[in-house]
């Protein structure tokens, strides 16, 4: 494997420096509303400088898919505990944010219930095989080097998920969860439909897509949740 390919994999398939710089600049400037009670809405997709993508559930909570030491999968956490610089995007074509609320309500059902919580995983897991010396797992490598174009494979997976209880995939990493939340509540022909293959789209790839799509706007940025 070439050094260039190794670098690309370790950088999550995109220029990590440019991803981090964009979030740093957005969060430290006065060009956008600040991260807080008056600005967040259900369905807002936000990116952490660390390379993590999350989705707001309600004013005070967010949902994300994580691979932590004692928990693997989709879980709910408090926005008050979300540290570090971040920037958020929102679909601007949905009256009264209906689509955002639908996306947030959908993934709420993917969060751990009592039995799954005892097992340290969500209803939708974060299954991965970590490779020695790589610093990330097989799913991360696939998302970094795989094609992110929305095509036959992505459509087939969406159709499969729609036939399941709660439209749940078995596993999803962070940006994959955010993309699927919207793809499963929207039609492909709708403006702002995320026409990326969720399975092969890392947070930097998704951030770049949002930045280039006129149906999604930056709606807030910052570090700590302002009440």
JOBEL-V65974 format. One record per backbone hydrogen bond with DSSP energy under -1.0 kcal/mol. CO is the residue of the C=O (numbers start at 1). NH is the residue of the N-H. Records with the same first field share a line. If there is no record, write none. Layout:
CO=NH + NH
This chain:
2=6
3=7
4=8
5=9
6=10
7=11
8=13
9=12
11=14
14=16
15=19
16=20
17=21
18=22
19=23
20=24
21=25
22=26
23=27
24=28
25=29
33=221
35=226
36=39 + 40
41=44
44=56
45=89
46=54
47=87
48=51
52=48
54=46
55=63
56=43
58=60 + 61
60=79
61=57 + 58
62=77
63=55
64=75
66=73
71=68
72=122
73=66
75=64
77=62
78=81
79=82
81=83
85=49
86=222
87=47
88=219
89=45
90=217
94=97
95=98
97=101
98=102
99=103
100=104
101=105
102=106
103=107
104=108
106=109
107=110
108=111
110=124
113=117
114=118
116=121
117=120
120=72
124=74
125=172
129=138
131=134
136=131
137=141
138=142
139=143
140=144
141=145
142=146
148=197
151=155
152=156
153=157
154=158
155=159
156=160
157=161
158=162
161=164
164=167
165=168
170=125
173=177
174=178
175=179
176=180
177=181
178=182
179=183
180=184
182=185
187=190
190=193
193=195
194=196
195=150
197=200
198=201
202=206
203=207
204=208
205=209
206=210
207=211
208=212
210=213
213=216
215=92
217=90
220=88
221=35
222=86
226=37
